[in-house]
């Protein structure tokens, strides 16, 4: 595949490759060429990672390469096609689990290094009675001071490694939490709302610029996302307007509220923040529990 054909194929799929230059943070480093891939990344994120693209310094909305990846990306698209929304979600979970495993392994290594440094710190003082001061002028003075220095240095290394182990463990827990978060009804509901907003925007754009390829791709992606998240919410057992009637009670953020209106995408509750007459709209995906008015007398407790 020649370069112009590859560039045209990327354009058809909403991708753009731009040559740029790095901006070194250190004065003695020379700027070097870098190629940035932007645009419609989600269907091709796995491919871009496979080709060696990095997002660490360029942000998740930009992939960076040290060599022009135009032809390699085009050939990869021809061979693999686009990732579906289901594959994109699975890739996010896979990468989160990989990060969690990597952080856990590094945390274990740092914890082991901390323990080893702690033992070295204690071993450096073997043979010196606890609380023994340095005997100035005695033949043991130099050895005693060296032992204290070794012990102090090793203890500092132990503390530093322990802090690193704690930080890495927290990062591992955060990566695991990302997977659990993506399985929550609230997360699915937010993604559905985002997809619906993107669809409306794409429709407005196409109304102003009929046939525009970028806006057509945006509409296609939004419709696929809406179908996916709607199906996921249905499978998760999210309530709909057919399940709730005025006067029912719903549980939201630890409290029960009476429903005063049933809307297409939410219910309006009263008594918000414990204030009579205050109303608030609760999306169906954020309702934690539901009790029909016929089953309760007054606001449910607990």
C-alpha atoms as an extended CHARMM CRD file, in Angstrom:
* protein
*
       302  EXT
         1         1  UNK       CA              0.0000000000        0.0000000000        0.0000000000  PROA      1               0.0000000000
         2         2  UNK       CA              1.4080000000        3.3820000000       -0.9800000000  PROA      2               0.0000000000
         3         3  UNK       CA              1.4400000000        6.3750000000        1.3510000000  PROA      3               0.0000000000
         4         4  UNK       CA             -1.3470000000        8.3590000000       -0.3350000000  PROA      4               0.0000000000
         5         5  UNK       CA             -3.7060000000        5.3680000000       -0.3440000000  PROA      5               0.0000000000
         6         6  UNK       CA             -2.9550000000        4.7290000000        3.3260000000  PROA      6               0.0000000000
         7         7  UNK       CA             -3.6000000000        8.3590000000        4.2090000000  PROA      7               0.0000000000
         8         8  UNK       CA             -6.9180000000        8.2830000000        2.3500000000  PROA      8               0.0000000000
         9         9  UNK       CA             -7.9770000000        5.0920000000        4.1550000000  PROA      9               0.0000000000
        10        10  UNK       CA             -7.2130000000        6.6280000000        7.5440000000  PROA      10              0.0000000000
        11        11  UNK       CA             -9.2260000000        9.6980000000        6.6020000000  PROA      11              0.0000000000
        12        12  UNK       CA            -12.2060000000        7.4950000000        5.7080000000  PROA      12              0.0000000000
        13        13  UNK       CA            -12.0790000000        6.0160000000        9.2100000000  PROA      13              0.0000000000
        14        14  UNK       CA            -11.7200000000        9.3810000000       10.9510000000  PROA      14              0.0000000000
        15        15  UNK       CA             -8.0080000000        9.1730000000       11.8080000000  PROA      15              0.0000000000
        16        16  UNK       CA             -5.3650000000       11.8480000000       11.2550000000  PROA      16              0.0000000000
        17        17  UNK       CA             -1.5760000000       11.5080000000       11.4500000000  PROA      17              0.0000000000
        18        18  UNK       CA              0.3650000000       14.7170000000       12.0790000000  PROA      18              0.0000000000
        19        19  UNK       CA              4.1340000000       15.1640000000       12.2520000000  PROA      19              0.0000000000
        20        20  UNK       CA              5.3190000000       17.2610000000       15.1700000000  PROA      20              0.0000000000
        21        21  UNK       CA              8.3900000000       17.8100000000       17.3780000000  PROA      21              0.0000000000
        22        22  UNK       CA              8.9440000000       16.9700000000       21.0070000000  PROA      22              0.0000000000
        23        23  UNK       CA              9.4760000000       19.6870000000       23.5960000000  PROA      23              0.0000000000
        24        24  UNK       CA             12.2610000000       18.4570000000       25.9030000000  PROA      24              0.0000000000
        25        25  UNK       CA             11.9870000000       19.4310000000       29.5480000000  PROA      25              0.0000000000
        26        26  UNK       CA             15.7660000000       19.3300000000       29.9840000000  PROA      26              0.0000000000
        27        27  UNK       CA             17.9970000000       21.9090000000       28.3210000000  PROA      27              0.0000000000
        28        28  UNK       CA             20.5660000000       19.3680000000       27.1280000000  PROA      28              0.0000000000
        29        29  UNK       CA             18.0270000000       17.2780000000       25.1820000000  PROA      29              0.0000000000
        30        30  UNK       CA             17.4390000000       17.8840000000       21.4750000000  PROA      30              0.0000000000
        31        31  UNK       CA             13.8830000000       17.9670000000       20.0770000000  PROA      31              0.0000000000
        32        32  UNK       CA             13.0630000000       14.9920000000       17.8710000000  PROA      32              0.0000000000
        33        33  UNK       CA             10.3180000000       14.2670000000       15.3550000000  PROA      33              0.0000000000
        34        34  UNK       CA              7.1590000000       12.5740000000       16.6410000000  PROA      34              0.0000000000
        35        35  UNK       CA              4.0040000000       11.5340000000       14.7900000000  PROA      35              0.0000000000
        36        36  UNK       CA              0.6640000000       12.0920000000       16.5420000000  PROA      36              0.0000000000
        37        37  UNK       CA             -2.4600000000       10.1010000000       15.7410000000  PROA      37              0.0000000000
        38        38  UNK       CA             -5.7490000000       11.8020000000       16.6310000000  PROA      38              0.0000000000
        39        39  UNK       CA             -9.4180000000       11.5900000000       15.7260000000  PROA      39              0.0000000000
        40        40  UNK       CA            -11.6600000000        8.5360000000       15.9970000000  PROA      40              0.0000000000
        41        41  UNK       CA             -9.3650000000        6.4030000000       18.1700000000  PROA      41              0.0000000000
        42        42  UNK       CA            -11.6780000000        4.0640000000       20.0880000000  PROA      42              0.0000000000
        43        43  UNK       CA            -12.3200000000        1.4760000000       17.3230000000  PROA      43              0.0000000000
        44        44  UNK       CA             -8.5610000000        1.2420000000       16.7040000000  PROA      44              0.0000000000
        45        45  UNK       CA             -7.0620000000        1.6640000000       20.1850000000  PROA      45              0.0000000000
        46        46  UNK       CA             -5.9380000000       -1.9670000000       20.4380000000  PROA      46              0.0000000000
        47        47  UNK       CA             -4.3100000000       -1.7920000000       16.9970000000  PROA      47              0.0000000000
        48        48  UNK       CA             -2.4750000000        1.4260000000       17.8790000000  PROA      48              0.0000000000
        49        49  UNK       CA             -1.1220000000       -0.1410000000       21.0640000000  PROA      49              0.0000000000
        50        50  UNK       CA             -0.0140000000       -3.2190000000       19.0890000000  PROA      50              0.0000000000
        51        51  UNK       CA              1.9060000000       -0.9700000000       16.6750000000  PROA      51              0.0000000000
        52        52  UNK       CA              3.8270000000        0.6000000000       19.5610000000  PROA      52              0.0000000000
        53        53  UNK       CA              1.7740000000        3.7570000000       20.0470000000  PROA      53              0.0000000000
        54        54  UNK       CA              2.0390000000        5.4960000000       23.3990000000  PROA      54              0.0000000000
        55        55  UNK       CA             -0.4660000000        7.6330000000       25.2670000000  PROA      55              0.0000000000
        56        56  UNK       CA              1.5980000000        8.2630000000       28.3910000000  PROA      56              0.0000000000
        57        57  UNK       CA              2.9040000000       11.6950000000       27.4050000000  PROA      57              0.0000000000
        58        58  UNK       CA              0.3580000000       12.6850000000       24.7790000000  PROA      58              0.0000000000
        59        59  UNK       CA             -2.9130000000       11.9760000000       26.6040000000  PROA      59              0.0000000000
        60        60  UNK       CA             -5.5250000000        9.2960000000       25.9360000000  PROA      60              0.0000000000
        61        61  UNK       CA             -6.9200000000       11.2900000000       23.0050000000  PROA      61              0.0000000000
        62        62  UNK       CA             -3.5950000000       11.1850000000       21.1460000000  PROA      62              0.0000000000
        63        63  UNK       CA             -1.2170000000        8.3450000000       20.2630000000  PROA      63              0.0000000000
        64        64  UNK       CA              2.4420000000        9.1660000000       19.6410000000  PROA      64              0.0000000000
        65        65  UNK       CA              4.9480000000        7.2800000000       17.4480000000  PROA      65              0.0000000000
        66        66  UNK       CA              8.6600000000        7.8370000000       16.8150000000  PROA      66              0.0000000000
        67        67  UNK       CA              8.2110000000        6.8760000000       13.1480000000  PROA      67              0.0000000000
        68        68  UNK       CA              5.4210000000        7.6590000000       10.7010000000  PROA      68              0.0000000000
        69        69  UNK       CA              2.7910000000        4.9340000000       11.3360000000  PROA      69              0.0000000000
        70        70  UNK       CA              0.4270000000        5.8550000000        8.4790000000  PROA      70              0.0000000000
        71        71  UNK       CA              0.9940000000        2.7930000000        6.3010000000  PROA      71              0.0000000000
        72        72  UNK       CA              1.1650000000        0.3610000000        9.2570000000  PROA      72              0.0000000000
        73        73  UNK       CA             -2.1380000000        1.6350000000       10.6490000000  PROA      73              0.0000000000
        74        74  UNK       CA             -3.8430000000        1.4420000000        7.2450000000  PROA      74              0.0000000000
        75        75  UNK       CA             -2.6520000000       -2.1110000000        6.7010000000  PROA      75              0.0000000000
        76        76  UNK       CA             -3.8020000000       -3.0440000000       10.2150000000  PROA      76              0.0000000000
        77        77  UNK       CA             -7.2560000000       -1.6070000000        9.5500000000  PROA      77              0.0000000000
        78        78  UNK       CA             -7.5110000000       -3.5800000000        6.3180000000  PROA      78              0.0000000000
        79        79  UNK       CA             -6.5240000000       -6.7690000000        8.1140000000  PROA      79              0.0000000000
        80        80  UNK       CA             -8.4850000000       -6.3620000000       11.3810000000  PROA      80              0.0000000000
        81        81  UNK       CA            -11.2660000000       -3.9000000000       10.6360000000  PROA      81              0.0000000000
        82        82  UNK       CA            -12.8680000000       -1.7870000000       13.3530000000  PROA      82              0.0000000000
        83        83  UNK       CA            -13.3800000000       -2.9450000000       16.9250000000  PROA      83              0.0000000000
        84        84  UNK       CA            -17.0290000000       -3.1220000000       17.9390000000  PROA      84              0.0000000000
        85        85  UNK       CA            -18.3040000000       -1.2560000000       20.9980000000  PROA      85              0.0000000000
        86        86  UNK       CA            -18.3500000000       -4.5800000000       22.8730000000  PROA      86              0.0000000000
        87        87  UNK       CA            -14.7050000000       -5.1940000000       21.9900000000  PROA      87              0.0000000000
        88        88  UNK       CA            -13.7910000000       -1.6480000000       23.0320000000  PROA      88              0.0000000000
        89        89  UNK       CA            -15.3580000000       -2.1270000000       26.4700000000  PROA      89              0.0000000000
        90        90  UNK       CA            -13.6520000000       -5.4940000000       26.8800000000  PROA      90              0.0000000000
        91        91  UNK       CA            -10.3070000000       -3.9210000000       25.9560000000  PROA      91              0.0000000000
        92        92  UNK       CA            -10.7150000000       -1.2720000000       28.6660000000  PROA      92              0.0000000000
        93        93  UNK       CA            -11.3750000000       -3.9720000000       31.2630000000  PROA      93              0.0000000000
        94        94  UNK       CA             -8.4470000000       -6.0280000000       30.0100000000  PROA      94              0.0000000000
        95        95  UNK       CA             -6.0360000000       -3.1020000000       30.2220000000  PROA      95              0.0000000000
        96        96  UNK       CA             -7.3030000000       -2.1420000000       33.7010000000  PROA      96              0.0000000000
        97        97  UNK       CA             -6.7760000000       -5.7000000000       34.9090000000  PROA      97              0.0000000000
        98        98  UNK       CA             -3.3110000000       -5.7390000000       33.3410000000  PROA      98              0.0000000000
        99        99  UNK       CA             -2.3980000000       -2.4830000000       35.0980000000  PROA      99              0.0000000000
       100       100  UNK       CA             -3.7170000000       -3.8310000000       38.4010000000  PROA      100             0.0000000000
       101       101  UNK       CA             -1.5860000000       -6.9570000000       38.0520000000  PROA      101             0.0000000000
       102       102  UNK       CA              1.5000000000       -4.9390000000       37.0840000000  PROA      102             0.0000000000
       103       103  UNK       CA              1.0690000000       -2.5140000000       39.9940000000  PROA      103             0.0000000000
       104       104  UNK       CA              0.5310000000       -5.4230000000       42.3950000000  PROA      104             0.0000000000
       105       105  UNK       CA              3.7480000000       -7.1150000000       41.2670000000  PROA      105             0.0000000000
       106       106  UNK       CA              5.7020000000       -3.8820000000       41.6270000000  PROA      106             0.0000000000
       107       107  UNK       CA              4.1650000000       -3.2520000000       45.0490000000  PROA      107             0.0000000000
       108       108  UNK       CA              5.2230000000       -6.7150000000       46.2110000000  PROA      108             0.0000000000
       109       109  UNK       CA              8.7700000000       -6.1040000000       44.9640000000  PROA      109             0.0000000000
       110       110  UNK       CA              8.9230000000       -2.7500000000       46.7710000000  PROA      110             0.0000000000
       111       111  UNK       CA              7.5330000000       -4.3100000000       49.9580000000  PROA      111             0.0000000000
       112       112  UNK       CA             10.2090000000       -6.9940000000       49.8160000000  PROA      112             0.0000000000
       113       113  UNK       CA             12.8960000000       -4.3530000000       49.2210000000  PROA      113             0.0000000000
       114       114  UNK       CA             11.5800000000       -2.4000000000       52.2240000000  PROA      114             0.0000000000
       115       115  UNK       CA             11.8640000000       -5.4450000000       54.4790000000  PROA      115             0.0000000000
       116       116  UNK       CA             15.3580000000       -6.2470000000       53.2260000000  PROA      116             0.0000000000
       117       117  UNK       CA             16.5180000000       -2.6750000000       53.8600000000  PROA      117             0.0000000000
       118       118  UNK       CA             14.9700000000       -2.8070000000       57.3450000000  PROA      118             0.0000000000
       119       119  UNK       CA             16.9320000000       -5.9690000000       58.1530000000  PROA      119             0.0000000000
       120       120  UNK       CA             20.1210000000       -4.3720000000       56.8060000000  PROA      120             0.0000000000
       121       121  UNK       CA             19.5230000000       -1.3900000000       59.0590000000  PROA      121             0.0000000000
       122       122  UNK       CA             19.2910000000       -3.6420000000       62.1150000000  PROA      122             0.0000000000
       123       123  UNK       CA             22.2000000000       -5.8160000000       60.9970000000  PROA      123             0.0000000000
       124       124  UNK       CA             24.4610000000       -2.7550000000       60.7000000000  PROA      124             0.0000000000
       125       125  UNK       CA             24.1680000000       -2.2200000000       64.4590000000  PROA      125             0.0000000000
       126       126  UNK       CA             24.8410000000       -5.8270000000       65.5010000000  PROA      126             0.0000000000
       127       127  UNK       CA             27.4660000000       -5.9940000000       68.1900000000  PROA      127             0.0000000000
       128       128  UNK       CA             26.6690000000       -2.5020000000       69.4640000000  PROA      128             0.0000000000
       129       129  UNK       CA             24.6590000000       -2.5280000000       72.6990000000  PROA      129             0.0000000000
       130       130  UNK       CA             21.2830000000       -0.7250000000       72.4110000000  PROA      130             0.0000000000
       131       131  UNK       CA             21.5950000000        2.8810000000       73.4870000000  PROA      131             0.0000000000
       132       132  UNK       CA             25.4030000000        2.7450000000       73.4280000000  PROA      132             0.0000000000
       133       133  UNK       CA             26.6650000000        6.2930000000       72.7050000000  PROA      133             0.0000000000
       134       134  UNK       CA             29.5880000000        6.9670000000       70.4000000000  PROA      134             0.0000000000
       135       135  UNK       CA             32.7330000000        6.8930000000       72.5210000000  PROA      135             0.0000000000
       136       136  UNK       CA             34.5960000000        9.9490000000       71.2890000000  PROA      136             0.0000000000
       137       137  UNK       CA             38.3350000000        9.2980000000       71.0890000000  PROA      137             0.0000000000
       138       138  UNK       CA             37.9100000000        5.5580000000       71.5790000000  PROA      138             0.0000000000
       139       139  UNK       CA             39.2510000000        3.1770000000       68.9290000000  PROA      139             0.0000000000
       140       140  UNK       CA             35.6460000000        2.1320000000       68.2010000000  PROA      140             0.0000000000
       141       141  UNK       CA             34.4870000000        5.6740000000       67.3110000000  PROA      141             0.0000000000
       142       142  UNK       CA             34.9980000000        5.4680000000       63.5290000000  PROA      142             0.0000000000
       143       143  UNK       CA             33.4340000000        2.0240000000       63.2330000000  PROA      143             0.0000000000
       144       144  UNK       CA             30.5050000000        3.0540000000       65.3980000000  PROA      144             0.0000000000
       145       145  UNK       CA             29.8040000000        6.1400000000       63.2740000000  PROA      145             0.0000000000
       146       146  UNK       CA             30.0440000000        4.1410000000       60.0380000000  PROA      146             0.0000000000
       147       147  UNK       CA             27.5890000000        1.6030000000       61.4460000000  PROA      147             0.0000000000
       148       148  UNK       CA             25.1640000000        4.3540000000       62.3730000000  PROA      148             0.0000000000
       149       149  UNK       CA             25.4440000000        5.8450000000       58.8830000000  PROA      149             0.0000000000
       150       150  UNK       CA             24.8000000000        2.4710000000       57.2460000000  PROA      150             0.0000000000
       151       151  UNK       CA             21.8460000000        1.8400000000       59.5480000000  PROA      151             0.0000000000
       152       152  UNK       CA             20.3800000000        5.2870000000       58.9110000000  PROA      152             0.0000000000
       153       153  UNK       CA             20.8150000000        4.9720000000       55.1280000000  PROA      153             0.0000000000
       154       154  UNK       CA             19.2460000000        1.5060000000       55.0600000000  PROA      154             0.0000000000
       155       155  UNK       CA             16.3250000000        2.6660000000       57.2130000000  PROA      155             0.0000000000
       156       156  UNK       CA             15.7220000000        5.5650000000       54.8290000000  PROA      156             0.0000000000
       157       157  UNK       CA             15.7010000000        3.1200000000       51.9240000000  PROA      157             0.0000000000
       158       158  UNK       CA             13.2320000000        0.9360000000       53.8290000000  PROA      158             0.0000000000
       159       159  UNK       CA             10.8740000000        3.8580000000       54.4580000000  PROA      159             0.0000000000
       160       160  UNK       CA             11.1060000000        5.0510000000       50.8430000000  PROA      160             0.0000000000
       161       161  UNK       CA             10.4120000000        1.5600000000       49.4690000000  PROA      161             0.0000000000
       162       162  UNK       CA              7.5120000000        1.1530000000       51.8980000000  PROA      162             0.0000000000
       163       163  UNK       CA              5.9270000000        4.3790000000       50.6880000000  PROA      163             0.0000000000
       164       164  UNK       CA              6.3670000000        3.2690000000       47.0770000000  PROA      164             0.0000000000
       165       165  UNK       CA              4.7540000000       -0.0910000000       47.8970000000  PROA      165             0.0000000000
       166       166  UNK       CA              1.7680000000        1.6710000000       49.4630000000  PROA      166             0.0000000000
       167       167  UNK       CA              1.3930000000        3.9990000000       46.4640000000  PROA      167             0.0000000000
       168       168  UNK       CA              1.5620000000        1.0970000000       43.9980000000  PROA      168             0.0000000000
       169       169  UNK       CA             -0.9580000000       -0.9090000000       46.0220000000  PROA      169             0.0000000000
       170       170  UNK       CA             -3.3590000000        2.0400000000       45.8930000000  PROA      170             0.0000000000
       171       171  UNK       CA             -2.8740000000        2.2840000000       42.1210000000  PROA      171             0.0000000000
       172       172  UNK       CA             -3.5800000000       -1.4440000000       41.7860000000  PROA      172             0.0000000000
       173       173  UNK       CA             -6.7630000000       -1.0480000000       43.8310000000  PROA      173             0.0000000000
       174       174  UNK       CA             -7.7600000000        1.9100000000       41.6630000000  PROA      174             0.0000000000
       175       175  UNK       CA             -7.3470000000       -0.1100000000       38.4750000000  PROA      175             0.0000000000
       176       176  UNK       CA             -9.4430000000       -2.9430000000       39.9130000000  PROA      176             0.0000000000
       177       177  UNK       CA            -12.0840000000       -0.4440000000       40.9640000000  PROA      177             0.0000000000
       178       178  UNK       CA            -12.2800000000        0.8450000000       37.3850000000  PROA      178             0.0000000000
       179       179  UNK       CA            -13.4150000000       -2.5950000000       36.1930000000  PROA      179             0.0000000000
       180       180  UNK       CA            -16.0780000000       -2.7730000000       38.9230000000  PROA      180             0.0000000000
       181       181  UNK       CA            -17.1990000000        0.7670000000       38.1820000000  PROA      181             0.0000000000
       182       182  UNK       CA            -17.7800000000       -0.0700000000       34.5190000000  PROA      182             0.0000000000
       183       183  UNK       CA            -20.1340000000       -2.8320000000       35.6200000000  PROA      183             0.0000000000
       184       184  UNK       CA            -22.3210000000       -0.5100000000       37.7000000000  PROA      184             0.0000000000
       185       185  UNK       CA            -25.7360000000        0.6880000000       36.5630000000  PROA      185             0.0000000000
       186       186  UNK       CA            -24.7360000000        4.2910000000       37.2330000000  PROA      186             0.0000000000
       187       187  UNK       CA            -21.7470000000        4.0360000000       34.8860000000  PROA      187             0.0000000000
       188       188  UNK       CA            -23.8480000000        2.4230000000       32.1650000000  PROA      188             0.0000000000
       189       189  UNK       CA            -26.4650000000        5.1290000000       32.5500000000  PROA      189             0.0000000000
       190       190  UNK       CA            -23.8690000000        7.8820000000       32.1590000000  PROA      190             0.0000000000
       191       191  UNK       CA            -22.4550000000        6.2350000000       29.0350000000  PROA      191             0.0000000000
       192       192  UNK       CA            -25.9540000000        5.9750000000       27.5620000000  PROA      192             0.0000000000
       193       193  UNK       CA            -26.5960000000        9.6600000000       28.2420000000  PROA      193             0.0000000000
       194       194  UNK       CA            -23.2670000000       10.5800000000       26.6280000000  PROA      194             0.0000000000
       195       195  UNK       CA            -24.0810000000        8.4880000000       23.5520000000  PROA      195             0.0000000000
       196       196  UNK       CA            -27.5120000000       10.0930000000       23.2160000000  PROA      196             0.0000000000
       197       197  UNK       CA            -25.9490000000       13.5650000000       23.4780000000  PROA      197             0.0000000000
       198       198  UNK       CA            -23.3730000000       12.6720000000       20.8120000000  PROA      198             0.0000000000
       199       199  UNK       CA            -26.1250000000       11.3970000000       18.5480000000  PROA      199             0.0000000000
       200       200  UNK       CA            -28.0590000000       14.6540000000       18.8700000000  PROA      200             0.0000000000
       201       201  UNK       CA            -24.9070000000       16.6360000000       18.1330000000  PROA      201             0.0000000000
       202       202  UNK       CA            -24.1010000000       14.5000000000       15.0830000000  PROA      202             0.0000000000
       203       203  UNK       CA            -27.6360000000       14.9550000000       13.7770000000  PROA      203             0.0000000000
       204       204  UNK       CA            -27.3470000000       18.7240000000       14.1860000000  PROA      204             0.0000000000
       205       205  UNK       CA            -23.9910000000       18.6970000000       12.4030000000  PROA      205             0.0000000000
       206       206  UNK       CA            -25.3540000000       16.6270000000        9.5300000000  PROA      206             0.0000000000
       207       207  UNK       CA            -28.3440000000       18.9150000000        9.2050000000  PROA      207             0.0000000000
       208       208  UNK       CA            -25.9210000000       21.7790000000        8.6710000000  PROA      208             0.0000000000
       209       209  UNK       CA            -23.3910000000       19.8080000000        6.5890000000  PROA      209             0.0000000000
       210       210  UNK       CA            -25.2480000000       16.9300000000        4.8670000000  PROA      210             0.0000000000
       211       211  UNK       CA            -23.0740000000       13.9690000000        3.9520000000  PROA      211             0.0000000000
       212       212  UNK       CA            -20.0490000000       15.1370000000        5.9370000000  PROA      212             0.0000000000
       213       213  UNK       CA            -17.9600000000       11.9540000000        6.4990000000  PROA      213             0.0000000000
       214       214  UNK       CA            -16.7920000000       12.8160000000       10.0180000000  PROA      214             0.0000000000
       215       215  UNK       CA            -20.2970000000       13.5700000000       11.2500000000  PROA      215             0.0000000000
       216       216  UNK       CA            -21.6200000000       10.4000000000        9.6280000000  PROA      216             0.0000000000
       217       217  UNK       CA            -19.0060000000        8.3860000000       11.5270000000  PROA      217             0.0000000000
       218       218  UNK       CA            -19.9420000000       10.1940000000       14.7340000000  PROA      218             0.0000000000
       219       219  UNK       CA            -23.6020000000        9.3000000000       14.2070000000  PROA      219             0.0000000000
       220       220  UNK       CA            -22.7210000000        5.6810000000       13.4770000000  PROA      220             0.0000000000
       221       221  UNK       CA            -20.6170000000        5.3830000000       16.6540000000  PROA      221             0.0000000000
       222       222  UNK       CA            -23.2740000000        7.0680000000       18.7870000000  PROA      222             0.0000000000
       223       223  UNK       CA            -26.0310000000        4.7460000000       17.5520000000  PROA      223             0.0000000000
       224       224  UNK       CA            -23.8500000000        1.6890000000       18.2260000000  PROA      224             0.0000000000
       225       225  UNK       CA            -23.0970000000        2.9490000000       21.7380000000  PROA      225             0.0000000000
       226       226  UNK       CA            -26.7730000000        3.6160000000       22.4490000000  PROA      226             0.0000000000
       227       227  UNK       CA            -27.7030000000        0.0990000000       21.3880000000  PROA      227             0.0000000000
       228       228  UNK       CA            -24.9310000000       -1.4220000000       23.5020000000  PROA      228             0.0000000000
       229       229  UNK       CA            -25.5410000000        0.5000000000       26.7330000000  PROA      229             0.0000000000
       230       230  UNK       CA            -29.3180000000        0.1510000000       26.4390000000  PROA      230             0.0000000000
       231       231  UNK       CA            -28.8810000000       -3.6050000000       26.2020000000  PROA      231             0.0000000000
       232       232  UNK       CA            -26.4510000000       -3.6350000000       29.1460000000  PROA      232             0.0000000000
       233       233  UNK       CA            -28.8330000000       -1.6310000000       31.3140000000  PROA      233             0.0000000000
       234       234  UNK       CA            -31.7140000000       -3.9160000000       30.4420000000  PROA      234             0.0000000000
       235       235  UNK       CA            -29.6160000000       -6.9510000000       31.3430000000  PROA      235             0.0000000000
       236       236  UNK       CA            -28.6250000000       -5.2840000000       34.6410000000  PROA      236             0.0000000000
       237       237  UNK       CA            -32.2820000000       -4.9530000000       35.5850000000  PROA      237             0.0000000000
       238       238  UNK       CA            -32.6520000000       -1.1860000000       35.5130000000  PROA      238             0.0000000000
       239       239  UNK       CA            -36.1880000000        0.0420000000       36.1970000000  PROA      239             0.0000000000
       240       240  UNK       CA            -38.1840000000        1.8630000000       33.5220000000  PROA      240             0.0000000000
       241       241  UNK       CA            -41.1920000000        4.1750000000       33.5680000000  PROA      241             0.0000000000
       242       242  UNK       CA            -43.4160000000        1.1050000000       33.1990000000  PROA      242             0.0000000000
       243       243  UNK       CA            -42.2390000000       -0.2090000000       36.5920000000  PROA      243             0.0000000000
       244       244  UNK       CA            -42.9420000000        2.8990000000       38.7090000000  PROA      244             0.0000000000
       245       245  UNK       CA            -46.0520000000        4.9440000000       39.3590000000  PROA      245             0.0000000000
       246       246  UNK       CA            -46.7200000000        8.1920000000       41.1820000000  PROA      246             0.0000000000
       247       247  UNK       CA            -46.7440000000        7.6440000000       44.9430000000  PROA      247             0.0000000000
       248       248  UNK       CA            -44.1710000000        4.8300000000       44.8890000000  PROA      248             0.0000000000
       249       249  UNK       CA            -40.9320000000        5.1370000000       46.8550000000  PROA      249             0.0000000000
       250       250  UNK       CA            -37.4170000000        4.8400000000       45.4400000000  PROA      250             0.0000000000
       251       251  UNK       CA            -34.0970000000        4.6010000000       47.2610000000  PROA      251             0.0000000000
       252       252  UNK       CA            -31.3900000000        7.0200000000       46.1510000000  PROA      252             0.0000000000
       253       253  UNK       CA            -28.0780000000        7.8570000000       47.9090000000  PROA      253             0.0000000000
       254       254  UNK       CA            -29.0910000000        6.0470000000       51.0910000000  PROA      254             0.0000000000
       255       255  UNK       CA            -32.5840000000        7.5420000000       51.5210000000  PROA      255             0.0000000000
       256       256  UNK       CA            -36.1280000000        6.7820000000       50.4210000000  PROA      256             0.0000000000
       257       257  UNK       CA            -38.0700000000        9.3970000000       48.4290000000  PROA      257             0.0000000000
       258       258  UNK       CA            -41.6640000000        9.5810000000       47.2580000000  PROA      258             0.0000000000
       259       259  UNK       CA            -42.1780000000        9.7430000000       43.4990000000  PROA      259             0.0000000000
       260       260  UNK       CA            -44.3090000000       12.6640000000       42.3520000000  PROA      260             0.0000000000
       261       261  UNK       CA            -43.7570000000       12.3160000000       38.5760000000  PROA      261             0.0000000000
       262       262  UNK       CA            -42.6520000000        9.5110000000       36.2900000000  PROA      262             0.0000000000
       263       263  UNK       CA            -40.6230000000       10.7250000000       33.3070000000  PROA      263             0.0000000000
       264       264  UNK       CA            -39.1710000000        8.9640000000       30.2810000000  PROA      264             0.0000000000
       265       265  UNK       CA            -35.6120000000        8.7850000000       31.6410000000  PROA      265             0.0000000000
       266       266  UNK       CA            -36.0250000000        9.6320000000       35.3180000000  PROA      266             0.0000000000
       267       267  UNK       CA            -38.4580000000       10.0040000000       38.2020000000  PROA      267             0.0000000000
       268       268  UNK       CA            -39.0900000000       13.2400000000       40.0750000000  PROA      268             0.0000000000
       269       269  UNK       CA            -39.0030000000       12.7970000000       43.8360000000  PROA      269             0.0000000000
       270       270  UNK       CA            -40.0210000000       15.1280000000       46.6340000000  PROA      270             0.0000000000
       271       271  UNK       CA            -38.4410000000       15.8030000000       50.0120000000  PROA      271             0.0000000000
       272       272  UNK       CA            -34.9990000000       16.2200000000       48.4950000000  PROA      272             0.0000000000
       273       273  UNK       CA            -32.3270000000       16.8080000000       51.1890000000  PROA      273             0.0000000000
       274       274  UNK       CA            -35.0410000000       16.3670000000       53.7970000000  PROA      274             0.0000000000
       275       275  UNK       CA            -36.8470000000       19.5720000000       52.8280000000  PROA      275             0.0000000000
       276       276  UNK       CA            -40.5750000000       19.3460000000       52.1750000000  PROA      276             0.0000000000
       277       277  UNK       CA            -41.5230000000       20.4150000000       48.6820000000  PROA      277             0.0000000000
       278       278  UNK       CA            -38.0190000000       20.2220000000       47.2530000000  PROA      278             0.0000000000
       279       279  UNK       CA            -37.9330000000       18.0810000000       44.1380000000  PROA      279             0.0000000000
       280       280  UNK       CA            -35.1570000000       16.2930000000       42.3240000000  PROA      280             0.0000000000
       281       281  UNK       CA            -34.9010000000       14.1400000000       39.2110000000  PROA      281             0.0000000000
       282       282  UNK       CA            -33.3440000000       10.7140000000       39.7300000000  PROA      282             0.0000000000
       283       283  UNK       CA            -32.2290000000        8.7840000000       36.6010000000  PROA      283             0.0000000000
       284       284  UNK       CA            -33.4780000000        5.2170000000       36.4950000000  PROA      284             0.0000000000
       285       285  UNK       CA            -29.9040000000        3.9030000000       36.4300000000  PROA      285             0.0000000000
       286       286  UNK       CA            -29.2470000000        5.4700000000       39.8670000000  PROA      286             0.0000000000
       287       287  UNK       CA            -32.2690000000        4.0340000000       41.6640000000  PROA      287             0.0000000000
       288       288  UNK       CA            -31.0150000000        1.5160000000       44.2350000000  PROA      288             0.0000000000
       289       289  UNK       CA            -34.3950000000        0.0670000000       45.2760000000  PROA      289             0.0000000000
       290       290  UNK       CA            -38.1190000000        0.5030000000       44.6490000000  PROA      290             0.0000000000
       291       291  UNK       CA            -41.2550000000       -0.0920000000       46.7260000000  PROA      291             0.0000000000
       292       292  UNK       CA            -44.7950000000        0.3110000000       45.3180000000  PROA      292             0.0000000000
       293       293  UNK       CA            -47.0740000000        2.5940000000       47.3090000000  PROA      293             0.0000000000
       294       294  UNK       CA            -49.4770000000       -0.3100000000       47.9110000000  PROA      294             0.0000000000
       295       295  UNK       CA            -46.7720000000       -2.1800000000       49.8640000000  PROA      295             0.0000000000
       296       296  UNK       CA            -45.8730000000        0.5690000000       52.3280000000  PROA      296             0.0000000000
       297       297  UNK       CA            -47.5530000000        2.9480000000       54.7090000000  PROA      297             0.0000000000
       298       298  UNK       CA            -45.5330000000        6.1350000000       54.7950000000  PROA      298             0.0000000000
       299       299  UNK       CA            -41.8450000000        6.4860000000       53.8810000000  PROA      299             0.0000000000
       300       300  UNK       CA            -39.8810000000        3.1970000000       54.1790000000  PROA      300             0.0000000000
       301       301  UNK       CA            -37.2410000000        3.0480000000       56.8790000000  PROA      301             0.0000000000
       302       302  UNK       CA            -33.6310000000        1.9300000000       56.4170000000  PROA      302             0.0000000000
